[in-house]
Amino acid sequence: MNIALFAILGGLVGWALTVVLPRGGQRLNLIASVVTGIAGALVGGWLLVSLFHLSAADEHGILTTASLVSVLGATLSCGLMSLARRGV
């Protein structure tokens, strides 16, 4: 369940960044943004659970921490990919 949630959130963040970013050279195409967002979300979720030994869900089963970390990971990965494409 966590992996599916991370992938969905990452894909949504990747899609949202194609809408939000300007149409200049730093904008990724839709497929690259979604794939990069999914990868960043999965890595962020993996780091949360594996390296920091934090539970993905809180006591009520809500994945708030994991969701925030996956969105942050997706945003960072899309931003880094955008910078790499610009040549910075």
Residue, then its C-alpha position, 0 to 999 in steps of 0.5 A: m500500500n505504501i509503495a502505491l501511495f508513494a507512486i501516486l503522489g509522486g506522479l501527481v507532483g510530477w504532473a503538477l510541476t509541468v503545469v506550474l513551471p514556466r514553459g522555458g528550458q527548465r520545464l520537463n515534458l509530462i512523461a519525464s516529470v511523472v517518472t521523475g516524481i514517482a522515482g523521487a517519491l519512492v526514494g523519499g519513502w524508502l529513506l523515511v522507513s529504512l534509514f530513519h527507522l520511522s514508521a510510514a503510518d502513525e497510530h491511526g494508520i494515516l500516512t501523513t509523514a510518509s505522504l509529506v516525505s514522498v511529496l518532498g522527494a518528488t519535488l526535489s527530484c523534479g527540481l534537480m532534473s530540471l536543473a540538470r536539463r538546463g545545464v546548471 
